[in-house]
Amino acid sequence: MNPALEEAARLYDAAAAELDLATRHCEVSAKHFRNGEVPRGAAHAWAALGHIREAEERLDSQARTHAGRSTVD
């Protein structure tokens, strides 16, 4: 496989893993809020957002790479 394509694939795998973690934190957050455990729910909500931001950074990197290589005719 082309090394650049493998690098892109790894980037998307990493972004997907971060989003999976965000999903799990959201589920735990919902459970805590339903149980009236506001501080724990909020902590997991913030953790979810952190994982989303990490995924965004990885995807932003790929977008910048594509922007740098693209041309306008």
PDB file of N, CA, C, O and CB in Angstrom:
ATOM      1  N   MET A   1       0.843  -1.186   0.000  1.00  0.00           N
ATOM      2  CA  MET A   1       0.000   0.000   0.000  1.00  0.00           C
ATOM      3  C   MET A   1       0.885   1.245   0.000  1.00  0.00           C
ATOM      4  O   MET A   1       1.983   1.257   0.555  1.00  0.00           O
ATOM      5  CB  MET A   1      -0.957   0.001   1.223  1.00  0.00           C
ATOM      6  N   ASN A   2       0.382   2.258  -0.623  1.00  0.00           N
ATOM      7  CA  ASN A   2       1.051   3.549  -0.671  1.00  0.00           C
ATOM      8  C   ASN A   2       1.205   4.088   0.756  1.00  0.00           C
ATOM      9  O   ASN A   2       0.220   4.142   1.493  1.00  0.00           O
ATOM     10  CB  ASN A   2       0.260   4.551  -1.565  1.00  0.00           C
ATOM     11  N   PRO A   3       2.420   4.490   1.163  1.00  0.00           N
ATOM     12  CA  PRO A   3       2.624   4.981   2.531  1.00  0.00           C
ATOM     13  C   PRO A   3       1.744   6.174   2.898  1.00  0.00           C
ATOM     14  O   PRO A   3       1.290   6.274   4.038  1.00  0.00           O
ATOM     15  CB  PRO A   3       4.062   5.360   2.717  1.00  0.00           C
ATOM     16  N   ALA A   4       1.498   7.073   1.958  1.00  0.00           N
ATOM     17  CA  ALA A   4       0.655   8.232   2.240  1.00  0.00           C
ATOM     18  C   ALA A   4      -0.789   7.803   2.503  1.00  0.00           C
ATOM     19  O   ALA A   4      -1.464   8.364   3.366  1.00  0.00           O
ATOM     20  CB  ALA A   4       0.709   9.230   1.073  1.00  0.00           C
ATOM     21  N   LEU A   5      -1.251   6.807   1.755  1.00  0.00           N
ATOM     22  CA  LEU A   5      -2.607   6.318   1.968  1.00  0.00           C
ATOM     23  C   LEU A   5      -2.731   5.586   3.296  1.00  0.00           C
ATOM     24  O   LEU A   5      -3.748   5.691   3.981  1.00  0.00           O
ATOM     25  CB  LEU A   5      -3.024   5.402   0.827  1.00  0.00           C
ATOM     26  N   GLU A   6      -1.692   4.845   3.651  1.00  0.00           N
ATOM     27  CA  GLU A   6      -1.699   4.160   4.944  1.00  0.00           C
ATOM     28  C   GLU A   6      -1.707   5.176   6.085  1.00  0.00           C
ATOM     29  O   GLU A   6      -2.398   4.988   7.086  1.00  0.00           O
ATOM     30  CB  GLU A   6      -0.478   3.222   5.070  1.00  0.00           C
ATOM     31  N   GLU A   7      -0.947   6.238   5.931  1.00  0.00           N
ATOM     32  CA  GLU A   7      -0.942   7.297   6.950  1.00  0.00           C
ATOM     33  C   GLU A   7      -2.332   7.913   7.091  1.00  0.00           C
ATOM     34  O   GLU A   7      -2.800   8.150   8.205  1.00  0.00           O
ATOM     35  CB  GLU A   7       0.091   8.390   6.592  1.00  0.00           C
ATOM     36  N   ALA A   8      -2.987   8.171   5.966  1.00  0.00           N
ATOM     37  CA  ALA A   8      -4.343   8.725   6.006  1.00  0.00           C
ATOM     38  C   ALA A   8      -5.301   7.742   6.683  1.00  0.00           C
ATOM     39  O   ALA A   8      -6.138   8.145   7.490  1.00  0.00           O
ATOM     40  CB  ALA A   8      -4.837   9.059   4.576  1.00  0.00           C
ATOM     41  N   ALA A   9      -5.178   6.468   6.358  1.00  0.00           N
ATOM     42  CA  ALA A   9      -6.035   5.457   6.972  1.00  0.00           C
ATOM     43  C   ALA A   9      -5.836   5.413   8.479  1.00  0.00           C
ATOM     44  O   ALA A   9      -6.807   5.318   9.230  1.00  0.00           O
ATOM     45  CB  ALA A   9      -5.757   4.082   6.367  1.00  0.00           C
ATOM     46  N   ARG A  10      -4.588   5.479   8.928  1.00  0.00           N
ATOM     47  CA  ARG A  10      -4.310   5.490  10.373  1.00  0.00           C
ATOM     48  C   ARG A  10      -4.924   6.718  11.031  1.00  0.00           C
ATOM     49  O   ARG A  10      -5.458   6.633  12.137  1.00  0.00           O
ATOM     50  CB  ARG A  10      -2.790   5.457  10.634  1.00  0.00           C
ATOM     51  N   LEU A  11      -4.849   7.861  10.353  1.00  0.00           N
ATOM     52  CA  LEU A  11      -5.431   9.083  10.898  1.00  0.00           C
ATOM     53  C   LEU A  11      -6.938   8.907  11.094  1.00  0.00           C
ATOM     54  O   LEU A  11      -7.478   9.288  12.132  1.00  0.00           O
ATOM     55  CB  LEU A  11      -5.142  10.283   9.968  1.00  0.00           C
ATOM     56  N   TYR A  12      -7.613   8.331  10.098  1.00  0.00           N
ATOM     57  CA  TYR A  12      -9.054   8.128  10.220  1.00  0.00           C
ATOM     58  C   TYR A  12      -9.385   7.083  11.273  1.00  0.00           C
ATOM     59  O   TYR A  12     -10.392   7.213  11.968  1.00  0.00           O
ATOM     60  CB  TYR A  12      -9.644   7.716   8.882  1.00  0.00           C
ATOM     61  N   ASP A  13      -8.567   6.058  11.405  1.00  0.00           N
ATOM     62  CA  ASP A  13      -8.767   5.082  12.479  1.00  0.00           C
ATOM     63  C   ASP A  13      -8.659   5.763  13.840  1.00  0.00           C
ATOM     64  O   ASP A  13      -9.465   5.506  14.734  1.00  0.00           O
ATOM     65  CB  ASP A  13      -7.740   3.933  12.372  1.00  0.00           C
ATOM     66  N   ALA A  14      -7.670   6.624  13.992  1.00  0.00           N
ATOM     67  CA  ALA A  14      -7.471   7.327  15.266  1.00  0.00           C
ATOM     68  C   ALA A  14      -8.641   8.263  15.560  1.00  0.00           C
ATOM     69  O   ALA A  14      -9.103   8.346  16.698  1.00  0.00           O
ATOM     70  CB  ALA A  14      -6.149   8.123  15.244  1.00  0.00           C
ATOM     71  N   ALA A  15      -9.117   8.961  14.541  1.00  0.00           N
ATOM     72  CA  ALA A  15     -10.263   9.855  14.732  1.00  0.00           C
ATOM     73  C   ALA A  15     -11.494   9.038  15.132  1.00  0.00           C
ATOM     74  O   ALA A  15     -12.247   9.444  16.016  1.00  0.00           O
ATOM     75  CB  ALA A  15     -10.548  10.674  13.438  1.00  0.00           C
ATOM     76  N   ALA A  16     -11.697   7.903  14.492  1.00  0.00           N
ATOM     77  CA  ALA A  16     -12.834   7.045  14.825  1.00  0.00           C
ATOM     78  C   ALA A  16     -12.737   6.538  16.264  1.00  0.00           C
ATOM     79  O   ALA A  16     -13.744   6.468  16.968  1.00  0.00           O
ATOM     80  CB  ALA A  16     -12.911   5.858  13.851  1.00  0.00           C
ATOM     81  N   ALA A  17     -11.541   6.190  16.695  1.00  0.00           N
ATOM     82  CA  ALA A  17     -11.351   5.717  18.068  1.00  0.00           C
ATOM     83  C   ALA A  17     -11.698   6.822  19.071  1.00  0.00           C
ATOM     84  O   ALA A  17     -12.331   6.563  20.094  1.00  0.00           O
ATOM     85  CB  ALA A  17      -9.896   5.238  18.280  1.00  0.00           C
ATOM     86  N   GLU A  18     -11.281   8.047  18.770  1.00  0.00           N
ATOM     87  CA  GLU A  18     -11.609   9.178  19.649  1.00  0.00           C
ATOM     88  C   GLU A  18     -13.122   9.388  19.707  1.00  0.00           C
ATOM     89  O   GLU A  18     -13.675   9.637  20.778  1.00  0.00           O
ATOM     90  CB  GLU A  18     -10.907  10.471  19.159  1.00  0.00           C
ATOM     91  N   LEU A  19     -13.784   9.288  18.563  1.00  0.00           N
ATOM     92  CA  LEU A  19     -15.233   9.475  18.538  1.00  0.00           C
ATOM     93  C   LEU A  19     -15.956   8.344  19.261  1.00  0.00           C
ATOM     94  O   LEU A  19     -16.998   8.568  19.876  1.00  0.00           O
ATOM     95  CB  LEU A  19     -15.727   9.572  17.098  1.00  0.00           C
ATOM     96  N   ASP A  20     -15.410   7.130  19.192  1.00  0.00           N
ATOM     97  CA  ASP A  20     -15.984   6.019  19.966  1.00  0.00           C
ATOM     98  C   ASP A  20     -15.886   6.307  21.468  1.00  0.00           C
ATOM     99  O   ASP A  20     -16.833   6.065  22.217  1.00  0.00           O
ATOM    100  CB  ASP A  20     -15.259   4.685  19.627  1.00  0.00           C
ATOM    101  N   LEU A  21     -14.746   6.820  21.893  1.00  0.00           N
ATOM    102  CA  LEU A  21     -14.588   7.171  23.305  1.00  0.00           C
ATOM    103  C   LEU A  21     -15.552   8.281  23.699  1.00  0.00           C
ATOM    104  O   LEU A  21     -16.123   8.255  24.789  1.00  0.00           O
ATOM    105  CB  LEU A  21     -13.143   7.600  23.596  1.00  0.00           C
ATOM    106  N   ALA A  22     -15.736   9.258  22.812  1.00  0.00           N
ATOM    107  CA  ALA A  22     -16.684  10.339  23.084  1.00  0.00           C
ATOM    108  C   ALA A  22     -18.089   9.772  23.267  1.00  0.00           C
ATOM    109  O   ALA A  22     -18.822  10.191  24.163  1.00  0.00           O
ATOM    110  CB  ALA A  22     -16.668  11.381  21.942  1.00  0.00           C
ATOM    111  N   THR A  23     -18.456   8.829  22.423  1.00  0.00           N
ATOM    112  CA  THR A  23     -19.769   8.203  22.525  1.00  0.00           C
ATOM    113  C   THR A  23     -19.938   7.520  23.877  1.00  0.00           C
ATOM    114  O   THR A  23     -20.973   7.661  24.528  1.00  0.00           O
ATOM    115  CB  THR A  23     -19.970   7.192  21.391  1.00  0.00           C
ATOM    116  N   ARG A  24     -18.925   6.786  24.287  1.00  0.00           N
ATOM    117  CA  ARG A  24     -19.009   6.072  25.569  1.00  0.00           C
ATOM    118  C   ARG A  24     -19.135   7.046  26.728  1.00  0.00           C
ATOM    119  O   ARG A  24     -19.899   6.803  27.661  1.00  0.00           O
ATOM    120  CB  ARG A  24     -17.780   5.176  25.770  1.00  0.00           C
ATOM    121  N   HIS A  25     -18.386   8.154  26.679  1.00  0.00           N
ATOM    122  CA  HIS A  25     -18.492   9.157  27.745  1.00  0.00           C
ATOM    123  C   HIS A  25     -19.878   9.785  27.761  1.00  0.00           C
ATOM    124  O   HIS A  25     -20.417  10.052  28.834  1.00  0.00           O
ATOM    125  CB  HIS A  25     -17.422  10.247  27.572  1.00  0.00           C
ATOM    126  N   CYS A  26     -20.464  10.026  26.593  1.00  0.00           N
ATOM    127  CA  CYS A  26     -21.821  10.581  26.539  1.00  0.00           C
ATOM    128  C   CYS A  26     -22.822   9.625  27.176  1.00  0.00           C
ATOM    129  O   CYS A  26     -23.714  10.051  27.909  1.00  0.00           O
ATOM    130  CB  CYS A  26     -22.227  10.879  25.084  1.00  0.00           C
ATOM    131  N   GLU A  27     -22.676   8.349  26.901  1.00  0.00           N
ATOM    132  CA  GLU A  27     -23.580   7.356  27.483  1.00  0.00           C
ATOM    133  C   GLU A  27     -23.454   7.324  29.008  1.00  0.00           C
ATOM    134  O   GLU A  27     -24.457   7.253  29.719  1.00  0.00           O
ATOM    135  CB  GLU A  27     -23.290   5.964  26.900  1.00  0.00           C
ATOM    136  N   VAL A  28     -22.224   7.375  29.498  1.00  0.00           N
ATOM    137  CA  VAL A  28     -22.008   7.375  30.949  1.00  0.00           C
ATOM    138  C   VAL A  28     -22.533   8.678  31.548  1.00  0.00           C
ATOM    139  O   VAL A  28     -23.131   8.674  32.624  1.00  0.00           O
ATOM    140  CB  VAL A  28     -20.499   7.191  31.286  1.00  0.00           C
ATOM    141  N   SER A  29     -22.314   9.773  30.861  1.00  0.00           N
ATOM    142  CA  SER A  29     -22.805  11.070  31.331  1.00  0.00           C
ATOM    143  C   SER A  29     -24.320  11.044  31.481  1.00  0.00           C
ATOM    144  O   SER A  29     -24.851  11.496  32.495  1.00  0.00           O
ATOM    145  CB  SER A  29     -22.385  12.192  30.366  1.00  0.00           C
ATOM    146  N   ALA A  30     -25.017  10.518  30.480  1.00  0.00           N
ATOM    147  CA  ALA A  30     -26.475  10.434  30.544  1.00  0.00           C
ATOM    148  C   ALA A  30     -26.926   9.609  31.752  1.00  0.00           C
ATOM    149  O   ALA A  30     -27.871   9.974  32.452  1.00  0.00           O
ATOM    150  CB  ALA A  30     -27.032   9.823  29.248  1.00  0.00           C
ATOM    151  N   LYS A  31     -26.239   8.504  31.979  1.00  0.00           N
ATOM    152  CA  LYS A  31     -26.583   7.645  33.119  1.00  0.00           C
ATOM    153  C   LYS A  31     -26.434   8.415  34.429  1.00  0.00           C
ATOM    154  O   LYS A  31     -27.308   8.353  35.294  1.00  0.00           O
ATOM    155  CB  LYS A  31     -25.690   6.380  33.138  1.00  0.00           C
ATOM    156  N   HIS A  32     -25.322   9.141  34.573  1.00  0.00           N
ATOM    157  CA  HIS A  32     -25.096   9.892  35.805  1.00  0.00           C
ATOM    158  C   HIS A  32     -26.131  10.992  35.992  1.00  0.00           C
ATOM    159  O   HIS A  32     -26.627  11.192  37.101  1.00  0.00           O
ATOM    160  CB  HIS A  32     -23.700  10.492  35.806  1.00  0.00           C
ATOM    161  N   PHE A  33     -26.464  11.709  34.920  1.00  0.00           N
ATOM    162  CA  PHE A  33     -27.480  12.754  35.042  1.00  0.00           C
ATOM    163  C   PHE A  33     -28.834  12.160  35.429  1.00  0.00           C
ATOM    164  O   PHE A  33     -29.558  12.738  36.240  1.00  0.00           O
ATOM    165  CB  PHE A  33     -27.603  13.535  33.726  1.00  0.00           C
ATOM    166  N   ARG A  34     -29.175  11.015  34.853  1.00  0.00           N
ATOM    167  CA  ARG A  34     -30.442  10.373  35.217  1.00  0.00           C
ATOM    168  C   ARG A  34     -30.469   9.965  36.695  1.00  0.00           C
ATOM    169  O   ARG A  34     -31.528   9.933  37.321  1.00  0.00           O
ATOM    170  CB  ARG A  34     -30.681   9.144  34.333  1.00  0.00           C
ATOM    171  N   ASN A  35     -29.304   9.659  37.231  1.00  0.00           N
ATOM    172  CA  ASN A  35     -29.198   9.274  38.641  1.00  0.00           C
ATOM    173  C   ASN A  35     -28.994  10.467  39.558  1.00  0.00           C
ATOM    174  O   ASN A  35     -28.791  10.297  40.760  1.00  0.00           O
ATOM    175  CB  ASN A  35     -28.062   8.299  38.827  1.00  0.00           C
ATOM    176  N   GLY A  36     -29.046  11.674  39.005  1.00  0.00           N
ATOM    177  CA  GLY A  36     -28.878  12.882  39.813  1.00  0.00           C
ATOM    178  C   GLY A  36     -27.442  13.161  40.201  1.00  0.00           C
ATOM    179  O   GLY A  36     -27.188  13.992  41.073  1.00  0.00           O
ATOM    180  N   GLU A  37     -26.496  12.479  39.570  1.00  0.00           N
ATOM    181  CA  GLU A  37     -25.070  12.662  39.871  1.00  0.00           C
ATOM    182  C   GLU A  37     -24.484  13.709  38.918  1.00  0.00           C
ATOM    183  O   GLU A  37     -23.762  13.390  37.973  1.00  0.00           O
ATOM    184  CB  GLU A  37     -24.292  11.305  39.751  1.00  0.00           C
ATOM    185  N   VAL A  38     -24.820  14.956  39.203  1.00  0.00           N
ATOM    186  CA  VAL A  38     -24.472  16.040  38.287  1.00  0.00           C
ATOM    187  C   VAL A  38     -22.958  16.205  38.098  1.00  0.00           C
ATOM    188  O   VAL A  38     -22.513  16.286  36.953  1.00  0.00           O
ATOM    189  CB  VAL A  38     -25.061  17.337  38.791  1.00  0.00           C
ATOM    190  N   PRO A  39     -22.145  16.257  39.162  1.00  0.00           N
ATOM    191  CA  PRO A  39     -20.702  16.437  38.926  1.00  0.00           C
ATOM    192  C   PRO A  39     -20.087  15.322  38.072  1.00  0.00           C
ATOM    193  O   PRO A  39     -19.259  15.583  37.199  1.00  0.00           O
ATOM    194  CB  PRO A  39     -19.973  16.509  40.255  1.00  0.00           C
ATOM    195  N   ARG A  40     -20.495  14.097  38.329  1.00  0.00           N
ATOM    196  CA  ARG A  40     -19.970  12.978  37.527  1.00  0.00           C
ATOM    197  C   ARG A  40     -20.458  13.060  36.088  1.00  0.00           C
ATOM    198  O   ARG A  40     -19.700  12.806  35.152  1.00  0.00           O
ATOM    199  CB  ARG A  40     -20.384  11.628  38.143  1.00  0.00           C
ATOM    200  N   GLY A  41     -21.725  13.417  35.916  1.00  0.00           N
ATOM    201  CA  GLY A  41     -22.266  13.576  34.571  1.00  0.00           C
ATOM    202  C   GLY A  41     -21.544  14.663  33.807  1.00  0.00           C
ATOM    203  O   GLY A  41     -21.213  14.501  32.632  1.00  0.00           O
ATOM    204  N   ALA A  42     -21.302  15.779  34.489  1.00  0.00           N
ATOM    205  CA  ALA A  42     -20.593  16.888  33.839  1.00  0.00           C
ATOM    206  C   ALA A  42     -19.162  16.502  33.499  1.00  0.00           C
ATOM    207  O   ALA A  42     -18.653  16.874  32.442  1.00  0.00           O
ATOM    208  CB  ALA A  42     -20.598  18.129  34.739  1.00  0.00           C
ATOM    209  N   ALA A  43     -18.517  15.765  34.376  1.00  0.00           N
ATOM    210  CA  ALA A  43     -17.131  15.346  34.109  1.00  0.00           C
ATOM    211  C   ALA A  43     -17.059  14.489  32.847  1.00  0.00           C
ATOM    212  O   ALA A  43     -16.162  14.664  32.022  1.00  0.00           O
ATOM    213  CB  ALA A  43     -16.558  14.564  35.314  1.00  0.00           C
ATOM    214  N   HIS A  44     -17.987  13.582  32.705  1.00  0.00           N
ATOM    215  CA  HIS A  44     -17.983  12.730  31.509  1.00  0.00           C
ATOM    216  C   HIS A  44     -18.379  13.521  30.262  1.00  0.00           C
ATOM    217  O   HIS A  44     -17.888  13.244  29.168  1.00  0.00           O
ATOM    218  CB  HIS A  44     -18.937  11.541  31.699  1.00  0.00           C
ATOM    219  N   ALA A  45     -19.260  14.499  30.425  1.00  0.00           N
ATOM    220  CA  ALA A  45     -19.625  15.345  29.288  1.00  0.00           C
ATOM    221  C   ALA A  45     -18.405  16.108  28.789  1.00  0.00           C
ATOM    222  O   ALA A  45     -18.179  16.205  27.583  1.00  0.00           O
ATOM    223  CB  ALA A  45     -20.751  16.327  29.675  1.00  0.00           C
ATOM    224  N   TRP A  46     -17.626  16.645  29.709  1.00  0.00           N
ATOM    225  CA  TRP A  46     -16.404  17.367  29.316  1.00  0.00           C
ATOM    226  C   TRP A  46     -15.390  16.421  28.701  1.00  0.00           C
ATOM    227  O   TRP A  46     -14.698  16.787  27.751  1.00  0.00           O
ATOM    228  CB  TRP A  46     -15.782  18.082  30.526  1.00  0.00           C
ATOM    229  N   ALA A  47     -15.295  15.217  29.225  1.00  0.00           N
ATOM    230  CA  ALA A  47     -14.371  14.236  28.639  1.00  0.00           C
ATOM    231  C   ALA A  47     -14.797  13.904  27.211  1.00  0.00           C
ATOM    232  O   ALA A  47     -13.954  13.763  26.325  1.00  0.00           O
ATOM    233  CB  ALA A  47     -14.320  12.944  29.501  1.00  0.00           C
ATOM    234  N   ALA A  48     -16.094  13.781  26.992  1.00  0.00           N
ATOM    235  CA  ALA A  48     -16.599  13.513  25.638  1.00  0.00           C
ATOM    236  C   ALA A  48     -16.187  14.634  24.696  1.00  0.00           C
ATOM    237  O   ALA A  48     -15.722  14.382  23.585  1.00  0.00           O
ATOM    238  CB  ALA A  48     -18.141  13.358  25.644  1.00  0.00           C
ATOM    239  N   LEU A  49     -16.356  15.860  25.141  1.00  0.00           N
ATOM    240  CA  LEU A  49     -15.977  16.994  24.299  1.00  0.00           C
ATOM    241  C   LEU A  49     -14.481  16.992  24.006  1.00  0.00           C
ATOM    242  O   LEU A  49     -14.065  17.336  22.900  1.00  0.00           O
ATOM    243  CB  LEU A  49     -16.376  18.308  24.967  1.00  0.00           C
ATOM    244  N   GLY A  50     -13.687  16.614  24.971  1.00  0.00           N
ATOM    245  CA  GLY A  50     -12.243  16.513  24.744  1.00  0.00           C
ATOM    246  C   GLY A  50     -11.903  15.505  23.658  1.00  0.00           C
ATOM    247  O   GLY A  50     -11.035  15.758  22.822  1.00  0.00           O
ATOM    248  N   HIS A  51     -12.574  14.377  23.666  1.00  0.00           N
ATOM    249  CA  HIS A  51     -12.332  13.368  22.631  1.00  0.00           C
ATOM    250  C   HIS A  51     -12.817  13.857  21.262  1.00  0.00           C
ATOM    251  O   HIS A  51     -12.191  13.579  20.239  1.00  0.00           O
ATOM    252  CB  HIS A  51     -13.032  12.044  23.000  1.00  0.00           C
ATOM    253  N   ILE A  52     -13.923  14.580  21.253  1.00  0.00           N
ATOM    254  CA  ILE A  52     -14.408  15.156  19.993  1.00  0.00           C
ATOM    255  C   ILE A  52     -13.394  16.146  19.446  1.00  0.00           C
ATOM    256  O   ILE A  52     -13.095  16.138  18.252  1.00  0.00           O
ATOM    257  CB  ILE A  52     -15.776  15.848  20.193  1.00  0.00           C
ATOM    258  N   ARG A  53     -12.868  16.991  20.308  1.00  0.00           N
ATOM    259  CA  ARG A  53     -11.865  17.972  19.872  1.00  0.00           C
ATOM    260  C   ARG A  53     -10.615  17.277  19.329  1.00  0.00           C
ATOM    261  O   ARG A  53     -10.035  17.723  18.340  1.00  0.00           O
ATOM    262  CB  ARG A  53     -11.484  18.906  21.040  1.00  0.00           C
ATOM    263  N   GLU A  54     -10.208  16.196  19.970  1.00  0.00           N
ATOM    264  CA  GLU A  54      -9.041  15.445  19.494  1.00  0.00           C
ATOM    265  C   GLU A  54      -9.302  14.882  18.108  1.00  0.00           C
ATOM    266  O   GLU A  54      -8.439  14.949  17.233  1.00  0.00           O
ATOM    267  CB  GLU A  54      -8.687  14.308  20.471  1.00  0.00           C
ATOM    268  N   ALA A  55     -10.494  14.327  17.906  1.00  0.00           N
ATOM    269  CA  ALA A  55     -10.850  13.811  16.581  1.00  0.00           C
ATOM    270  C   ALA A  55     -10.864  14.941  15.559  1.00  0.00           C
ATOM    271  O   ALA A  55     -10.387  14.768  14.437  1.00  0.00           O
ATOM    272  CB  ALA A  55     -12.224  13.109  16.619  1.00  0.00           C
ATOM    273  N   GLU A  56     -11.405  16.089  15.935  1.00  0.00           N
ATOM    274  CA  GLU A  56     -11.431  17.240  15.027  1.00  0.00           C
ATOM    275  C   GLU A  56     -10.026  17.665  14.626  1.00  0.00           C
ATOM    276  O   GLU A  56      -9.777  17.974  13.461  1.00  0.00           O
ATOM    277  CB  GLU A  56     -12.162  18.414  15.675  1.00  0.00           C
ATOM    278  N   GLU A  57      -9.115  17.682  15.579  1.00  0.00           N
ATOM    279  CA  GLU A  57      -7.738  18.076  15.274  1.00  0.00           C
ATOM    280  C   GLU A  57      -7.117  17.116  14.259  1.00  0.00           C
ATOM    281  O   GLU A  57      -6.422  17.547  13.340  1.00  0.00           O
ATOM    282  CB  GLU A  57      -6.889  18.115  16.562  1.00  0.00           C
ATOM    283  N   ARG A  58      -7.365  15.836  14.424  1.00  0.00           N
ATOM    284  CA  ARG A  58      -6.824  14.857  13.479  1.00  0.00           C
ATOM    285  C   ARG A  58      -7.434  15.044  12.089  1.00  0.00           C
ATOM    286  O   ARG A  58      -6.728  14.976  11.083  1.00  0.00           O
ATOM    287  CB  ARG A  58      -7.084  13.425  13.983  1.00  0.00           C
ATOM    288  N   LEU A  59      -8.739  15.279  12.036  1.00  0.00           N
ATOM    289  CA  LEU A  59      -9.406  15.491  10.757  1.00  0.00           C
ATOM    290  C   LEU A  59      -8.998  16.829  10.140  1.00  0.00           C
ATOM    291  O   LEU A  59      -8.849  16.934   8.923  1.00  0.00           O
ATOM    292  CB  LEU A  59     -10.928  15.431  10.935  1.00  0.00           C
ATOM    293  N   ASP A  60      -8.818  17.847  10.978  1.00  0.00           N
ATOM    294  CA  ASP A  60      -8.339  19.143  10.471  1.00  0.00           C
ATOM    295  C   ASP A  60      -6.979  18.995   9.811  1.00  0.00           C
ATOM    296  O   ASP A  60      -6.711  19.612   8.780  1.00  0.00           O
ATOM    297  CB  ASP A  60      -8.261  20.175  11.609  1.00  0.00           C
ATOM    298  N   SER A  61      -6.128  18.184  10.401  1.00  0.00           N
ATOM    299  CA  SER A  61      -4.807  17.952   9.832  1.00  0.00           C
ATOM    300  C   SER A  61      -4.919  17.379   8.424  1.00  0.00           C
ATOM    301  O   SER A  61      -4.212  17.805   7.511  1.00  0.00           O
ATOM    302  CB  SER A  61      -3.997  17.009  10.726  1.00  0.00           C
ATOM    303  N   GLN A  62      -5.808  16.415   8.260  1.00  0.00           N
ATOM    304  CA  GLN A  62      -6.004  15.807   6.949  1.00  0.00           C
ATOM    305  C   GLN A  62      -6.582  16.827   5.967  1.00  0.00           C
ATOM    306  O   GLN A  62      -6.196  16.851   4.798  1.00  0.00           O
ATOM    307  CB  GLN A  62      -6.931  14.582   7.058  1.00  0.00           C
ATOM    308  N   ALA A  63      -7.496  17.660   6.432  1.00  0.00           N
ATOM    309  CA  ALA A  63      -8.086  18.683   5.566  1.00  0.00           C
ATOM    310  C   ALA A  63      -7.027  19.680   5.110  1.00  0.00           C
ATOM    311  O   ALA A  63      -7.015  20.083   3.947  1.00  0.00           O
ATOM    312  CB  ALA A  63      -9.225  19.416   6.294  1.00  0.00           C
ATOM    313  N   ARG A  64      -6.136  20.081   6.019  1.00  0.00           N
ATOM    314  CA  ARG A  64      -5.066  21.016   5.639  1.00  0.00           C
ATOM    315  C   ARG A  64      -4.124  20.377   4.624  1.00  0.00           C
ATOM    316  O   ARG A  64      -3.651  21.046   3.706  1.00  0.00           O
ATOM    317  CB  ARG A  64      -4.273  21.468   6.882  1.00  0.00           C
ATOM    318  N   THR A  65      -3.853  19.092   4.788  1.00  0.00           N
ATOM    319  CA  THR A  65      -3.005  18.396   3.826  1.00  0.00           C
ATOM    320  C   THR A  65      -3.653  18.430   2.452  1.00  0.00           C
ATOM    321  O   THR A  65      -2.979  18.708   1.460  1.00  0.00           O
ATOM    322  CB  THR A  65      -2.749  16.938   4.269  1.00  0.00           C
ATOM    323  N   HIS A  66      -4.922  18.160   2.378  1.00  0.00           N
ATOM    324  CA  HIS A  66      -5.632  18.176   1.089  1.00  0.00           C
ATOM    325  C   HIS A  66      -5.696  19.584   0.509  1.00  0.00           C
ATOM    326  O   HIS A  66      -5.554  19.772  -0.700  1.00  0.00           O
ATOM    327  CB  HIS A  66      -7.053  17.616   1.253  1.00  0.00           C
ATOM    328  N   ALA A  67      -5.907  20.556   1.362  1.00  0.00           N
ATOM    329  CA  ALA A  67      -5.949  21.947   0.864  1.00  0.00           C
ATOM    330  C   ALA A  67      -4.615  22.363   0.262  1.00  0.00           C
ATOM    331  O   ALA A  67      -4.571  23.086  -0.733  1.00  0.00           O
ATOM    332  CB  ALA A  67      -6.326  22.913   1.998  1.00  0.00           C
ATOM    333  N   GLY A  68      -3.534  21.904   0.871  1.00  0.00           N
ATOM    334  CA  GLY A  68      -2.214  22.242   0.370  1.00  0.00           C
ATOM    335  C   GLY A  68      -1.874  21.577  -0.946  1.00  0.00           C
ATOM    336  O   GLY A  68      -1.005  22.054  -1.677  1.00  0.00           O
ATOM    337  N   ARG A  69      -2.539  20.495  -1.253  1.00  0.00           N
ATOM    338  CA  ARG A  69      -2.248  19.754  -2.479  1.00  0.00           C
ATOM    339  C   ARG A  69      -3.232  20.053  -3.601  1.00  0.00           C
ATOM    340  O   ARG A  69      -2.969  19.731  -4.760  1.00  0.00           O
ATOM    341  CB  ARG A  69      -2.249  18.278  -2.195  1.00  0.00           C
ATOM    342  N   SER A  70      -4.350  20.660  -3.269  1.00  0.00           N
ATOM    343  CA  SER A  70      -5.368  20.873  -4.304  1.00  0.00           C
ATOM    344  C   SER A  70      -5.086  22.147  -5.102  1.00  0.00           C
ATOM    345  O   SER A  70      -4.426  23.072  -4.629  1.00  0.00           O
ATOM    346  CB  SER A  70      -6.768  20.949  -3.670  1.00  0.00           C
ATOM    347  N   THR A  71      -5.599  22.159  -6.300  1.00  0.00           N
ATOM    348  CA  THR A  71      -5.438  23.306  -7.183  1.00  0.00           C
ATOM    349  C   THR A  71      -6.802  23.726  -7.691  1.00  0.00           C
ATOM    350  O   THR A  71      -7.747  22.938  -7.723  1.00  0.00           O
ATOM    351  CB  THR A  71      -4.485  22.981  -8.361  1.00  0.00           C
ATOM    352  N   VAL A  72      -6.881  24.977  -8.085  1.00  0.00           N
ATOM    353  CA  VAL A  72      -8.107  25.494  -8.664  1.00  0.00           C
ATOM    354  C   VAL A  72      -7.830  25.781 -10.120  1.00  0.00           C
ATOM    355  O   VAL A  72      -6.903  26.518 -10.457  1.00  0.00           O
ATOM    356  CB  VAL A  72      -8.612  26.768  -7.917  1.00  0.00           C
ATOM    357  N   ASP A  73      -8.640  25.193 -10.983  1.00  0.00           N
ATOM    358  CA  ASP A  73      -8.433  25.397 -12.431  1.00  0.00           C
ATOM    359  C   ASP A  73      -9.082  26.676 -12.895  1.00  0.00           C
ATOM    360  O   ASP A  73      -9.012  27.011 -14.077  1.00  0.00           O
ATOM    361  CB  ASP A  73      -8.990  24.217 -13.233  1.00  0.00           C
TER     362      ASP A  73
END
